[in-house]
Amino acid sequence: MKYIFEVIIKDGHSAEEYAAVWVQASKLIQQAPGARGTELHRKIGNDHSLIAVASWDSKAHRDAMEAKPNEVVKAIIKKAAPFVDIKVIGEFADPEWVVFPETNE
């Protein structure tokens, strides 16, 4: 499943500033059972709008991680809170079937 949220960087701060904090938290979150990786993307044409995508084996895995929050992760997220607004977009099922084109590399 995918857990997706939007991050709006407040004036006076930068996406790079948030990304540094996000990487710290993500490294710890990715140690949880069922975690499959995270991505952070900047919106084209708007340096203050980001989207984060976290991949999990299942919603149950993500819910289990949330049920037992890591205190270090909570502290890292709290550190970023004053300079961002976060809006959860939602939880999405992985597609049942995905086809990727071959590359010529």
C-alpha positions as CSV (number, residue, x, y, z in Angstrom):
1,M,0.0,0.0,0.0
2,K,1.0,3.6,-0.4
3,Y,0.7,6.3,2.3
4,I,0.8,9.7,0.6
5,F,1.0,13.1,2.2
6,E,1.6,16.7,1.0
7,V,4.1,19.0,2.7
8,I,3.9,22.8,2.3
9,I,7.0,24.6,3.4
10,K,6.3,27.8,5.3
11,D,7.9,31.1,4.2
12,G,11.5,31.5,5.5
13,H,12.2,27.8,5.2
14,S,13.3,25.5,2.4
15,A,12.5,22.1,1.0
16,E,16.1,21.1,1.6
17,E,15.6,22.0,5.3
18,Y,12.6,19.7,5.5
19,A,14.2,17.0,3.5
20,A,17.1,16.7,6.0
21,V,14.6,16.1,8.8
22,W,12.5,13.8,6.6
23,V,15.5,11.6,5.8
24,Q,16.3,11.2,9.5
25,A,12.7,10.1,10.3
26,S,12.4,7.9,7.2
27,K,15.6,6.0,8.0
28,L,14.1,5.0,11.4
29,I,10.5,4.3,10.1
30,Q,11.9,2.1,7.3
31,Q,13.2,-0.3,10.0
32,A,9.6,-1.2,10.9
33,P,8.3,-4.6,9.7
34,G,6.6,-4.2,6.3
35,A,8.2,-0.9,5.4
36,R,9.2,-0.9,1.7
37,G,10.7,2.5,1.1
38,T,9.9,6.2,0.9
39,E,10.1,9.0,-1.7
40,L,10.0,12.7,-1.4
41,H,9.1,14.8,-4.5
42,R,9.1,18.5,-5.1
43,K,6.3,20.0,-7.2
44,I,7.3,21.4,-10.5
45,G,7.2,25.1,-10.4
46,N,6.7,25.4,-6.6
47,D,9.7,24.8,-4.4
48,H,7.5,25.0,-1.3
49,S,5.2,22.1,-2.2
50,L,6.3,18.5,-1.7
51,I,4.7,15.1,-1.8
52,A,5.9,12.1,0.2
53,V,5.1,8.5,-0.7
54,A,5.7,5.7,1.8
55,S,5.3,2.1,0.6
56,W,4.3,-0.7,2.9
57,D,3.6,-4.4,2.5
58,S,0.1,-3.7,3.9
59,K,-2.1,-1.2,5.8
60,A,-1.8,-3.5,8.8
61,H,2.0,-3.1,8.8
62,R,1.7,0.7,8.7
63,D,-1.0,0.7,11.3
64,A,1.2,-1.4,13.6
65,M,4.0,1.1,13.3
66,E,1.7,3.9,14.1
67,A,0.3,2.1,17.1
68,K,3.7,1.9,18.7
69,P,5.3,5.2,17.8
70,N,9.1,5.5,18.0
71,E,9.9,8.3,20.4
72,V,13.0,9.4,18.4
73,V,10.8,9.7,15.2
74,K,8.2,11.7,17.2
75,A,10.9,14.1,18.3
76,I,12.3,14.5,14.7
77,I,8.8,15.2,13.4
78,K,8.1,17.7,16.1
79,K,11.3,19.5,15.2
80,A,10.0,20.0,11.6
81,A,6.4,21.0,12.7
82,P,7.0,24.7,13.0
83,F,8.1,25.2,9.4
84,V,5.7,22.9,7.5
85,D,2.0,22.2,7.1
86,I,1.3,18.5,6.4
87,K,-1.9,17.2,4.8
88,V,-2.5,13.5,4.6
89,I,-3.7,12.7,1.1
90,G,-4.6,9.2,1.9
91,E,-3.8,5.5,1.9
92,F,-3.9,3.7,-1.5
93,A,-3.8,0.1,-2.5
94,D,-1.0,-1.1,-4.6
95,P,-2.1,-2.1,-8.1
96,E,-2.7,-5.8,-8.5
97,W,-0.6,-5.9,-11.7
98,V,2.1,-3.5,-12.9
99,V,4.0,-3.6,-16.2
100,F,7.2,-1.7,-16.6
101,P,8.8,-1.1,-20.0
102,E,12.2,-2.6,-20.6
103,T,15.1,-0.2,-20.7
104,N,17.9,-0.3,-23.3
105,E,20.7,-0.1,-20.8
